[in-house]
Amino acid sequence: MNRRRLHILVALLCTGLWAGAIWLGHSSGHLRFLDRLESALSDVRTLARDVKAPPDLVTIVAIDDTIVKLAGTYPLPRTEIAKIIEAIARLEPKVIAIDLLLVDKGPVDGDAAFAKALAASPTVLAAAAVFSNTVQPSVEDDGPLARLPKADRFLLPLPAFADRAEVGIANVATGQSGTPMSVPMLFRTGDKIELSFPLRVASVAIGQKLTIEPDRLLFGDRSIATASDYALPISYYGPRRTIRTVSAANLVDGQVDKEAIQGRIVVIGATATGAGDFFPTPFDSLMPGVEIISTAITHLVAGDSVVRNGPVRVIEAITTILLPMLLIGLLAWRRNAFGLLTVSAVMLAWAAANTAAFAHGIWLDAATTMAAAVPPVILFGALQLWSGRRNAQYLAVQNRLLEQFQTPGLQEWLTRDPDFLLAPVRQNAAVVFVDLSGFTSLSETLDPEATRALLKEFHALVDKEVTRCGGMITSFLGDGAMILFGLPEAAPDDAARAAQCSIALCVKTERWIEALPPEMAARIGFKIGAHFGPTVASRLGGRNHQHITATGDTVNVASRLMEVAARHDVRLALSDTLRIAAEDIGARLKTGSLAGPVETQIRGRSGSLTVWLWRDEQSPMDQRMHPDAAE
């Protein structure tokens, strides 16, 4: 037991160290394959949550296929974009966010018209960060700014435009699956820090002082949770156009209600085929980037983004380490189907809790926890299975070995009830004794190996017949055996099966003796005594060695009946008590092979006993029990 506990403690310690290493490795920016898995799992949890109605704060004005067809070209001329802005401004929006890059000079009249339109309403223009490879957090030791995306440079709008509007960086952070999972709130180059486009739009719309802290943004007293790298996790509301979307063509033509624009944040962005700004999301294979930006803006203004800040990360760390240890503990506690069911139930409960938390706005990393839990559980489970099979094989070997020394039926009872017959049990039973006569004198003339071989054949013969008849050999007594019918539990046909076994032993032993070499066969014989009556079944022996047997007058009489058989020069002496008990249940002993009844005296016992004697007047083939001897 102590050794098993030590193994369990070692397994728990190794599991905890593995889980801690997984969490630390992923938190420090390594094990990037887990990001792809987490992206896929976040998609599953988003779909499980289903479509959610977004707060009605943002309207998208789409530069779609209709307006492109009317203009006859894409990108739209800046004079056309100016008309769209002016049409929006007339409907009194809270702020206009233009998710279009305007970094190159265009026709003079177009640029002038666009610059003039910007003055009609509070406006935010999109800029872009240019990275040498992909967006990666900085690893330099720059204190709290170390995890900000560090760009080579920023692509800013023309000064003529930037002077009339606010500017924000419109990049999103995509996972390895290509799905935007968050929007960085800050970007930097070597000497400059810029706010993101959604953050700039939300700041203008809210009109409160913006304070940026680790794990949160403050708009006055309003707090918005962010991740530890100043990124805003994205929780998609649904498929494209879940956020209110109107066509720019309809807007210019005056076909859009004022209610769709007035007092709202209006985001202008491209949704036209071939615009190129599309991303996969849980609900769509291609969602316009403007709707992703609008989702982030809605999160910031409404405060309904998923939370993945410091306290959540602490919960993740605790879960990542403790869940695998709990699963290993459960596997060690119950190394059977119940243990596997318990582990499965705990895993399902964790998955349900994780999904429910995600649906309620708390993003707990699932991929890291799975990476920490699944390998140890599989490995420990495999070791448990291997160990279980080895133990099963060992026990099977021990069981086969024990079967050679104990009756299989009795062994099964002891396995089910280790206290079987610790207290003596009084019951009726049939007792049969069989013994070889002349064997002692014969063995004096035989080699010990030959004597052993002869005894082994005889014991095998007795064992086969007793097993066939459902009896139990309590012991082999040298060249004899004691047989019980009534253990491990009494049965109505115990007497009938004992009579059948006694007569069958007579027939089979006769045949066996006849098959021996003549010089052996002439010197040995056998005798059998069988009786039925009350016995006391119990365990006998000392503390270190015990055996199960029966005691009482019935046992003594059965043993003395062998003397009666020898005195009458027959093979079997079977008490009339046993015959009556057998026939009471409908069995009928064929008396053609039994002579009697005979009244006889039993040594050491007062009174006489009625017995039946089995004679070998016919050939052994004819001296067997009739087919209906025990029905």
Secondary structure per residue as TSV (DSSP state, phi and psi in degrees):
chain	resnum	aa	ss	phi	psi
A	1	M	-	360.0	-44.7
A	2	N	H	-62.9	-36.9
A	3	R	H	-66.6	-39.5
A	4	R	H	-64.8	-41.7
A	5	R	H	-62.1	-39.1
A	6	L	H	-62.6	-42.4
A	7	H	H	-61.7	-40.9
A	8	I	H	-65.6	-43.1
A	9	L	H	-62.0	-41.2
A	10	V	H	-63.5	-42.9
A	11	A	H	-62.3	-42.2
A	12	L	H	-65.3	-41.1
A	13	L	H	-64.2	-46.2
A	14	C	H	-62.9	-38.8
A	15	T	H	-64.4	-44.2
A	16	G	H	-61.9	-41.8
A	17	L	H	-65.4	-41.8
A	18	W	H	-61.0	-47.9
A	19	A	H	-63.4	-42.0
A	20	G	H	-62.5	-40.3
A	21	A	H	-65.5	-39.8
A	22	I	H	-61.9	-46.4
A	23	W	H	-65.7	-45.9
A	24	L	H	-64.3	-40.6
A	25	G	H	-62.4	-43.1
A	26	H	H	-71.6	-38.9
A	27	S	H	-66.1	-28.5
A	28	S	T	-88.9	7.9
A	29	G	T	98.7	3.0
A	30	H	-	-95.7	-175.5
A	31	L	-	52.8	50.3
A	32	R	T	-65.5	-18.9
A	33	F	H	-62.3	-23.9
A	34	L	H	-68.8	-26.3
A	35	D	H	-64.0	-40.6
A	36	R	H	-64.9	-42.2
A	37	L	H	-64.0	-42.2
A	38	E	H	-64.8	-35.9
A	39	S	H	-61.9	-44.9
A	40	A	H	-64.3	-41.4
A	41	L	H	-67.9	-34.2
A	42	S	H	-67.1	-35.3
A	43	D	H	-61.8	-43.8
A	44	V	H	-62.3	-44.2
A	45	R	H	-67.6	-34.6
A	46	T	H	-65.6	-44.2
A	47	L	H	-65.9	-35.5
A	48	A	H	-65.2	-35.5
A	49	R	H	-68.7	-30.4
A	50	D	-	76.9	-179.4
A	51	V	-	-66.9	137.5
A	52	K	-	-122.9	132.2
A	53	A	-	-66.5	124.8
A	54	P	-	-77.7	152.5
A	55	P	-	-57.5	137.0
A	56	D	T	-83.2	72.6
A	57	L	T	-117.5	-22.8
A	58	V	E	-123.8	138.6
A	59	T	E	-122.3	131.2
A	60	I	E	-95.5	127.2
A	61	V	E	-99.7	110.1
A	62	A	E	-91.4	127.1
A	63	I	E	-84.8	88.1
A	64	D	-	-103.3	-172.4
A	65	D	H	-61.4	-30.9
A	66	T	H	-65.5	-49.9
A	67	I	H	-68.9	-32.6
A	68	V	H	-67.2	-39.9
A	69	K	H	-64.4	-39.8
A	70	L	H	-66.0	-39.4
A	71	A	H	-77.1	-24.8
A	72	G	T	80.3	6.6
A	73	T	S	-160.0	156.8
A	74	Y	S	-141.0	132.9
A	75	P	S	-65.7	156.9
A	76	L	-	-64.4	143.9
A	77	P	-	-59.5	148.8
A	78	R	H	-68.0	-21.8
A	79	T	H	-66.4	-36.0
A	80	E	H	-71.0	-38.5
A	81	I	H	-65.5	-37.6
A	82	A	H	-61.0	-40.0
A	83	K	H	-62.9	-39.2
A	84	I	H	-64.1	-43.8
A	85	I	H	-63.0	-43.0
A	86	E	H	-65.5	-38.2
A	87	A	H	-64.5	-38.2
A	88	I	H	-67.6	-43.8
A	89	A	H	-60.9	-34.2
A	90	R	H	-65.6	-21.7
A	91	L	T	-94.4	9.4
A	92	E	-	60.9	62.0
A	93	P	-	-74.7	163.8
A	94	K	S	-73.0	-44.0
A	95	V	E	-156.8	146.4
A	96	I	E	-107.5	123.7
A	97	A	E	-111.1	121.1
A	98	I	E	-105.3	103.1
A	99	D	E	-88.4	58.0
A	100	L	E	-135.5	138.5
A	101	L	E	-84.2	123.0
A	102	L	-	-124.5	67.6
A	103	V	-	-103.0	-12.3
A	104	D	S	-111.9	151.2
A	105	K	-	-71.9	142.2
A	106	G	-	-116.1	-165.5
A	107	P	-	-54.9	144.7
A	108	V	H	-59.8	-44.3
A	109	D	H	-67.0	-35.8
A	110	G	H	-67.0	-44.6
A	111	D	H	-63.5	-39.0
A	112	A	H	-66.4	-42.3
A	113	A	H	-64.5	-39.5
A	114	F	H	-66.4	-45.1
A	115	A	H	-61.7	-39.3
A	116	K	H	-65.4	-39.9
A	117	A	H	-65.2	-30.4
A	118	L	H	-63.1	-25.3
A	119	A	T	-79.0	-7.5
A	120	A	T	-78.0	-18.8
A	121	S	S	-161.0	155.8
A	122	P	-	-56.0	129.1
A	123	T	E	-135.5	146.2
A	124	V	E	-125.9	131.9
A	125	L	E	-105.2	147.7
A	126	A	E	-86.4	140.6
A	127	A	E	-123.8	176.4
A	128	A	E	-136.2	146.9
A	129	A	E	-99.3	135.2
A	130	V	E	-106.9	124.3
A	131	F	-	-114.8	151.9
A	132	S	S	-68.3	-37.9
A	133	N	S	-124.3	-105.7
A	134	T	S	-113.4	167.0
A	135	V	-	-66.9	115.4
A	136	Q	-	-131.5	139.3
A	137	P	B	-63.3	145.2
A	138	S	-	-68.2	144.2
A	139	V	-	-108.2	5.5
A	140	E	S	-73.5	156.5
A	141	D	-	-84.7	79.0
A	142	D	-	-112.4	30.5
A	143	G	G	64.0	-136.3
A	144	P	G	-66.0	-15.2
A	145	L	G	-91.5	0.9
A	146	A	T	-62.6	-29.4
A	147	R	T	-94.4	4.4
A	148	L	S	-71.6	145.0
A	149	P	B	-62.0	124.5
A	150	K	B	-104.9	116.1
A	151	A	-	-94.9	157.5
A	152	D	S	-71.0	-38.7
A	153	R	E	-165.3	168.5
A	154	F	E	-110.8	138.4
A	155	L	E	-96.0	103.6
A	156	L	-	-100.5	154.5
A	157	P	-	-61.5	161.5
A	158	L	-	-55.5	142.4
A	159	P	H	-53.6	-34.9
A	160	A	H	-62.5	-27.3
A	161	F	H	-89.9	-44.7
A	162	A	H	-62.7	-28.4
A	163	D	T	-69.3	-18.2
A	164	R	T	-108.5	5.8
A	165	A	S	-153.8	165.3
A	166	E	E	-80.3	159.5
A	167	V	E	-131.0	140.1
A	168	G	E	-144.3	153.0
A	169	I	E	-83.5	125.6
A	170	A	-	-97.5	11.0
A	171	N	-	-68.2	148.5
A	172	V	-	-117.8	158.6
A	173	A	E	-101.3	113.9
A	174	T	E	-96.3	145.6
A	175	G	-	-78.7	-177.6
A	176	Q	T	-66.9	-17.2
A	177	S	T	-83.7	-7.8
A	178	G	S	93.2	-8.1
A	179	T	-	-82.6	127.5
A	180	P	E	-64.1	119.9
A	181	M	E	-104.0	-17.5
A	182	S	E	-159.4	165.3
A	183	V	E	-123.5	116.3
A	184	P	E	-60.2	138.2
A	185	M	S	-87.7	-20.3
A	186	L	E	-135.8	146.5
A	187	F	E	-131.5	157.7
A	188	R	E	-146.7	156.2
A	189	T	-	-113.8	-164.7
A	190	G	S	-64.3	-26.3
A	191	D	S	-135.2	13.4
A	192	K	-	-150.1	145.4
A	193	I	E	-123.5	133.4
A	194	E	E	-124.6	145.6
A	195	L	E	-76.6	153.2
A	196	S	B	-73.1	161.3
A	197	F	H	-61.5	-48.5
A	198	P	H	-61.0	-39.5
A	199	L	H	-66.6	-40.0
A	200	R	H	-64.6	-42.3
A	201	V	H	-63.6	-46.8
A	202	A	H	-62.3	-39.0
A	203	S	H	-62.7	-43.1
A	204	V	H	-66.8	-41.1
A	205	A	H	-67.7	-41.0
A	206	I	H	-75.4	-36.8
A	207	G	-	73.4	20.6
A	208	Q	S	-111.0	158.1
A	209	K	-	-60.9	131.1
A	210	L	E	-94.8	126.0
A	211	T	E	-122.3	130.2
A	212	I	E	-108.2	121.6
A	213	E	E	-127.6	159.7
A	214	P	T	-57.9	130.5
A	215	D	T	75.3	1.5
A	216	R	E	-164.9	158.9
A	217	L	E	-116.9	143.1
A	218	L	E	-118.8	121.3
A	219	F	E	-104.6	92.5
A	220	G	T	67.4	-116.9
A	221	D	T	-97.1	-5.7
A	222	R	E	-79.8	131.5
A	223	S	E	-111.4	132.5
A	224	I	E	-120.2	120.4
A	225	A	E	-72.3	139.1
A	226	T	-	-127.8	170.3
A	227	A	-	-75.6	171.7
A	228	S	T	-66.4	-15.3
A	229	D	T	-102.3	25.7
A	230	Y	S	60.5	31.2
A	231	A	E	-108.1	148.2
A	232	L	E	-99.8	113.5
A	233	P	E	-63.3	143.4
A	234	I	-	-100.9	131.2
A	235	S	-	-121.2	107.0
A	236	Y	-	-71.0	136.9
A	237	Y	-	-77.1	-33.8
A	238	G	S	173.4	-162.6
A	239	P	S	-70.2	176.4
A	240	R	T	-57.4	146.8
A	241	R	T	73.8	9.6
A	242	T	-	-63.9	-40.6
A	243	I	S	-77.0	136.6
A	244	R	-	-49.4	125.7
A	245	T	E	-131.2	131.7
A	246	V	E	-125.3	152.9
A	247	S	E	-80.8	138.2
A	248	A	H	-61.2	-32.9
A	249	A	H	-63.7	-43.5
A	250	N	H	-65.6	-36.3
A	251	L	H	-63.9	-46.6
A	252	V	H	-64.1	-34.1
A	253	D	T	-81.2	0.0
A	254	G	T	77.4	22.2
A	255	Q	-	-97.0	11.5
A	256	V	S	-109.8	130.9
A	257	D	-	-65.2	145.6
A	258	K	G	-60.8	-32.8
A	259	E	G	-58.9	-27.9
A	260	A	G	-74.0	-14.8
A	261	I	T	-118.6	-42.3
A	262	Q	T	-59.4	128.9
A	263	G	T	70.5	10.4
A	264	R	S	-110.9	163.3
A	265	I	E	-83.7	123.1
A	266	V	E	-110.9	124.3
A	267	V	E	-112.3	121.7
A	268	I	E	-95.8	125.9
A	269	G	E	-157.2	164.1
A	270	A	E	-86.6	130.4
A	271	T	-	-126.3	4.6
A	272	A	S	-66.7	149.9
A	273	T	T	-59.3	130.5
A	274	G	T	88.1	0.6
A	275	A	-	-66.5	-26.9
A	276	G	-	89.4	-14.8
A	277	D	-	-95.9	70.3
A	278	F	E	-131.4	148.8
A	279	F	E	-138.7	149.8
A	280	P	-	-76.4	144.3
A	281	T	-	-135.8	172.8
A	282	P	S	-59.0	-29.0
A	283	F	S	-98.6	-19.8
A	284	D	-	-139.7	144.2
A	285	S	S	-74.1	-26.3
A	286	L	S	-139.8	111.6
A	287	M	E	-117.1	133.4
A	288	P	E	-59.2	140.1
A	289	G	H	-58.7	-30.8
A	290	V	H	-64.2	-31.4
A	291	E	H	-75.4	-30.5
A	292	I	H	-67.9	-43.0
A	293	I	H	-61.8	-40.9
A	294	S	H	-66.2	-34.8
A	295	T	H	-61.7	-43.9
A	296	A	H	-64.8	-40.3
A	297	I	H	-62.0	-43.4
A	298	T	H	-61.2	-42.6
A	299	H	H	-56.8	-45.4
A	300	L	H	-67.7	-40.4
A	301	V	H	-77.9	-41.3
A	302	A	H	-85.8	-20.0
A	303	G	T	71.4	31.1
A	304	D	-	-112.3	23.3
A	305	S	S	-74.2	162.5
A	306	V	-	-73.5	146.7
A	307	V	B	-96.4	128.4
A	308	R	-	-142.9	49.7
A	309	N	S	-94.9	-165.2
A	310	G	H	-58.1	-50.2
A	311	P	H	-59.3	-37.4
A	312	V	H	-64.5	-39.7
A	313	R	H	-64.7	-33.6
A	314	V	H	-64.8	-43.6
A	315	I	H	-61.7	-40.7
A	316	E	H	-58.7	-45.7
A	317	A	H	-61.9	-44.2
A	318	I	H	-63.3	-45.2
A	319	T	H	-64.5	-41.9
A	320	T	H	-61.2	-33.2
A	321	I	H	-89.5	-42.6
A	322	L	H	-79.0	-35.1
A	323	L	H	-60.1	-49.1
A	324	P	H	-59.8	-38.7
A	325	M	H	-66.0	-37.9
A	326	L	H	-63.2	-43.4
A	327	L	H	-64.2	-42.1
A	328	I	H	-64.0	-41.0
A	329	G	H	-61.0	-39.6
A	330	L	H	-67.2	-40.9
A	331	L	H	-63.0	-38.1
A	332	A	H	-73.5	-31.4
A	333	W	H	-68.6	-43.6
A	334	R	-	-130.5	98.2
A	335	R	-	-87.5	59.8
A	336	N	S	-155.3	-169.4
A	337	A	H	-61.6	-35.0
A	338	F	H	-62.8	-39.4
A	339	G	H	-62.8	-42.7
A	340	L	H	-64.3	-40.5
A	341	L	H	-63.7	-39.3
A	342	T	H	-65.1	-43.9
A	343	V	H	-61.3	-44.3
A	344	S	H	-61.9	-40.8
A	345	A	H	-64.8	-40.1
A	346	V	H	-65.6	-42.7
A	347	M	H	-62.7	-41.9
A	348	L	H	-65.5	-38.5
A	349	A	H	-64.7	-41.8
A	350	W	H	-62.6	-45.6
A	351	A	H	-61.6	-40.9
A	352	A	H	-65.5	-42.1
A	353	A	H	-65.0	-40.7
A	354	N	H	-63.4	-43.5
A	355	T	H	-66.4	-41.2
A	356	A	H	-64.5	-40.5
A	357	A	H	-62.8	-41.1
A	358	F	H	-62.4	-42.2
A	359	A	H	-64.8	-25.0
A	360	H	T	-100.3	15.7
A	361	G	T	91.9	18.2
A	362	I	B	-121.5	117.7
A	363	W	-	-97.4	100.7
A	364	L	-	-98.2	124.4
A	365	D	-	-59.1	124.2
A	366	A	S	-96.8	-33.7
A	367	A	H	-64.8	-43.9
A	368	T	H	-63.7	-42.4
A	369	T	H	-63.8	-40.5
A	370	M	H	-65.8	-41.8
A	371	A	H	-64.3	-31.1
A	372	A	H	-78.8	-29.1
A	373	A	H	-96.3	-41.9
A	374	V	H	-65.5	-50.3
A	375	P	H	-59.0	-46.6
A	376	P	H	-62.1	-38.4
A	377	V	H	-64.9	-43.6
A	378	I	H	-64.0	-46.6
A	379	L	H	-63.3	-48.1
A	380	F	H	-66.5	-38.3
A	381	G	H	-63.0	-41.2
A	382	A	H	-63.9	-42.1
A	383	L	H	-64.3	-40.1
A	384	Q	H	-62.1	-42.6
A	385	L	H	-64.1	-44.9
A	386	W	H	-62.1	-44.5
A	387	S	H	-65.2	-39.8
A	388	G	H	-63.1	-41.3
A	389	R	H	-65.5	-40.7
A	390	R	H	-62.1	-43.9
A	391	N	H	-64.2	-39.1
A	392	A	H	-63.9	-42.0
A	393	Q	H	-63.3	-42.5
A	394	Y	H	-62.5	-45.5
A	395	L	H	-65.6	-34.9
A	396	A	H	-63.9	-41.3
A	397	V	H	-63.4	-45.3
A	398	Q	H	-64.5	-35.9
A	399	N	H	-65.4	-44.5
A	400	R	H	-63.1	-37.4
A	401	L	H	-65.7	-41.8
A	402	L	H	-66.9	-34.4
A	403	E	H	-60.1	-27.0
A	404	Q	T	-72.3	-17.8
A	405	F	T	-115.7	-6.5
A	406	Q	S	-143.3	143.6
A	407	T	-	-61.1	132.1
A	408	P	H	-54.9	-42.3
A	409	G	H	-62.6	-41.9
A	410	L	H	-67.7	-34.8
A	411	Q	H	-63.5	-40.4
A	412	E	H	-62.5	-40.0
A	413	W	H	-64.0	-42.4
A	414	L	H	-65.1	-33.5
A	415	T	H	-66.8	-43.0
A	416	R	H	-72.3	-37.7
A	417	D	-	-134.5	91.6
A	418	P	T	-60.3	-18.4
A	419	D	T	-93.7	13.0
A	420	F	T	-57.3	125.1
A	421	L	T	64.1	19.2
A	422	L	S	-62.2	-36.4
A	423	A	S	-99.5	130.0
A	424	P	-	-58.0	146.7
A	425	V	E	-123.9	126.2
A	426	R	E	-92.9	128.8
A	427	Q	E	-162.0	162.0
A	428	N	E	-77.3	141.6
A	429	A	E	-153.1	157.6
A	430	A	E	-100.5	132.8
A	431	V	E	-121.0	130.9
A	432	V	E	-125.9	131.0
A	433	F	E	-114.5	139.7
A	434	V	E	-132.7	140.7
A	435	D	E	-151.0	140.6
A	436	L	E	-83.4	134.7
A	437	S	E	-102.9	144.0
A	438	G	S	79.4	2.1
A	439	F	H	-72.4	-34.5
A	440	T	H	-62.3	-46.8
A	441	S	H	-68.0	-34.2
A	442	L	H	-66.3	-40.1
A	443	S	H	-66.4	-22.6
A	444	E	H	-64.7	-26.1
A	445	T	T	-99.4	-2.5
A	446	L	S	-104.5	154.0
A	447	D	-	-66.0	145.9
A	448	P	H	-54.2	-37.1
A	449	E	H	-66.3	-38.9
A	450	A	H	-67.0	-40.2
A	451	T	H	-60.1	-45.7
A	452	R	H	-61.4	-44.4
A	453	A	H	-61.8	-39.6
A	454	L	H	-65.5	-45.0
A	455	L	H	-63.9	-38.4
A	456	K	H	-63.7	-40.0
A	457	E	H	-64.8	-42.7
A	458	F	H	-65.5	-45.1
A	459	H	H	-62.8	-39.1
A	460	A	H	-63.8	-40.8
A	461	L	H	-61.0	-47.7
A	462	V	H	-62.7	-45.3
A	463	D	H	-59.7	-43.0
A	464	K	H	-62.4	-46.4
A	465	E	H	-70.1	-39.8
A	466	V	H	-64.6	-43.3
A	467	T	H	-63.2	-40.7
A	468	R	H	-62.1	-35.1
A	469	C	H	-91.1	-1.4
A	470	G	T	81.4	26.7
A	471	G	-	-96.2	-178.4
A	472	M	E	-133.5	124.3
A	473	I	E	-84.1	112.5
A	474	T	E	-77.7	-29.5
A	475	S	E	-170.0	150.8
A	476	F	E	-96.1	121.2
A	477	L	E	-101.6	75.2
A	478	G	T	65.9	-105.7
A	479	D	T	-98.4	21.4
A	480	G	E	-141.7	-177.3
A	481	A	E	-153.5	150.2
A	482	M	E	-109.7	129.5
A	483	I	E	-125.1	136.5
A	484	L	E	-119.0	141.2
A	485	F	E	-121.7	108.7
A	486	G	S	144.8	-2.5
A	487	L	-	-122.1	146.0
A	488	P	S	-77.7	-9.3
A	489	E	S	-146.5	150.1
A	490	A	-	-69.9	147.7
A	491	A	-	-134.5	152.8
A	492	P	T	-60.9	-28.8
A	493	D	T	-98.8	19.3
A	494	D	H	-56.7	-45.6
A	495	A	H	-65.1	-43.0
A	496	A	H	-62.6	-43.0
A	497	R	H	-69.4	-32.3
A	498	A	H	-66.5	-42.5
A	499	A	H	-64.3	-43.6
A	500	Q	H	-59.8	-43.9
A	501	C	H	-66.0	-39.9
A	502	S	H	-62.0	-47.1
A	503	I	H	-67.9	-39.3
A	504	A	H	-63.8	-39.0
A	505	L	H	-62.7	-36.9
A	506	C	H	-60.1	-48.9
A	507	V	H	-63.4	-50.0
A	508	K	H	-68.5	-36.4
A	509	T	H	-69.1	-38.5
A	510	E	H	-57.6	-46.9
A	511	R	H	-62.1	-41.0
A	512	W	H	-64.4	-43.1
A	513	I	H	-64.7	-41.1
A	514	E	H	-62.4	-27.5
A	515	A	H	-82.6	-8.6
A	516	L	S	-74.7	161.7
A	517	P	-	-55.7	142.0
A	518	P	H	-52.6	-37.3
A	519	E	H	-67.4	-26.4
A	520	M	H	-83.9	-46.2
A	521	A	H	-59.6	-32.5
A	522	A	T	-73.1	-16.6
A	523	R	T	-105.0	-11.2
A	524	I	-	-124.6	155.4
A	525	G	E	-144.3	-162.3
A	526	F	E	-156.1	164.8
A	527	K	E	-148.0	148.4
A	528	I	E	-134.4	137.5
A	529	G	E	-124.4	136.4
A	530	A	E	-138.5	134.0
A	531	H	E	-146.8	160.3
A	532	F	E	-134.3	136.8
A	533	G	E	169.9	-170.5
A	534	P	E	-70.4	139.5
A	535	T	E	-137.4	167.1
A	536	V	E	-118.3	111.2
A	537	A	E	-89.2	133.7
A	538	S	E	-164.0	176.4
A	539	R	E	-96.5	134.0
A	540	L	E	-120.1	151.2
A	541	G	E	128.4	-177.6
A	542	G	-	-94.3	-163.9
A	543	R	S	-66.9	-37.4
A	544	N	S	-93.7	-17.4
A	545	H	-	-146.5	128.5
A	546	Q	E	-136.2	156.7
A	547	H	E	-142.0	153.6
A	548	I	E	-98.2	131.4
A	549	T	E	-154.9	-175.2
A	550	A	E	-126.8	146.4
A	551	T	E	-132.3	165.9
A	552	G	S	128.8	176.9
A	553	D	H	-62.0	-33.4
A	554	T	H	-60.7	-39.5
A	555	V	H	-67.0	-43.0
A	556	N	H	-63.8	-41.0
A	557	V	H	-64.6	-43.9
A	558	A	H	-59.6	-38.9
A	559	S	H	-68.0	-40.4
A	560	R	H	-70.2	-24.0
A	561	L	H	-65.2	-22.3
A	562	M	H	-65.4	-34.9
A	563	E	H	-67.4	-38.0
A	564	V	H	-61.8	-42.3
A	565	A	H	-62.1	-42.0
A	566	A	H	-67.2	-38.0
A	567	R	H	-66.4	-32.8
A	568	H	T	-95.8	6.6
A	569	D	T	56.9	44.8
A	570	V	-	-124.7	171.9
A	571	R	S	-87.8	-32.4
A	572	L	E	-135.2	132.8
A	573	A	E	-118.1	114.0
A	574	L	E	-117.7	123.3
A	575	S	E	-67.2	148.2
A	576	D	H	-66.2	-25.5
A	577	T	H	-61.1	-42.2
A	578	L	H	-67.3	-40.6
A	579	R	H	-62.5	-43.4
A	580	I	H	-64.1	-43.4
A	581	A	H	-61.7	-36.0
A	582	A	H	-70.7	-42.7
A	583	E	H	-75.8	-17.0
A	584	D	T	-65.5	-24.3
A	585	I	T	-99.3	9.4
A	586	G	T	102.9	-8.5
A	587	A	-	-72.9	146.8
A	588	R	-	-129.1	119.6
A	589	L	-	-83.6	128.2
A	590	K	-	-71.0	108.3
A	591	T	G	-78.0	0.5
A	592	G	G	-62.5	-25.9
A	593	S	G	-106.5	-0.4
A	594	L	E	-116.3	135.0
A	595	A	E	-107.6	140.4
A	596	G	E	148.4	-168.5
A	597	P	E	-78.7	157.6
A	598	V	E	-127.5	130.5
A	599	E	E	-85.4	129.9
A	600	T	E	-144.8	157.7
A	601	Q	E	-91.2	144.1
A	602	I	-	-110.1	126.8
A	603	R	T	-59.2	131.6
A	604	G	T	80.0	10.2
A	605	R	-	-135.9	131.4
A	606	S	S	-76.4	153.3
A	607	G	S	81.3	173.7
A	608	S	E	-109.9	167.2
A	609	L	E	-134.9	136.9
A	610	T	E	-85.5	127.5
A	611	V	E	-132.0	162.4
A	612	W	E	-116.9	143.4
A	613	L	E	-117.6	138.3
A	614	W	E	-99.6	121.8
A	615	R	-	-109.7	150.6
A	616	D	-	-100.8	49.7
A	617	E	-	-74.5	-29.4
A	618	Q	S	-99.3	178.1
A	619	S	-	-68.8	156.7
A	620	P	T	-56.2	-32.4
A	621	M	T	-65.6	-29.3
A	622	D	T	-90.4	-16.6
A	623	Q	S	-95.9	56.7
A	624	R	S	-122.0	166.6
A	625	M	-	-69.3	137.6
A	626	H	-	-62.0	150.1
A	627	P	T	-53.9	-29.2
A	628	D	T	-103.5	27.3
A	629	A	S	-66.0	-30.4
A	630	A	-	-142.6	94.1
A	631	E	-	-91.4	360.0
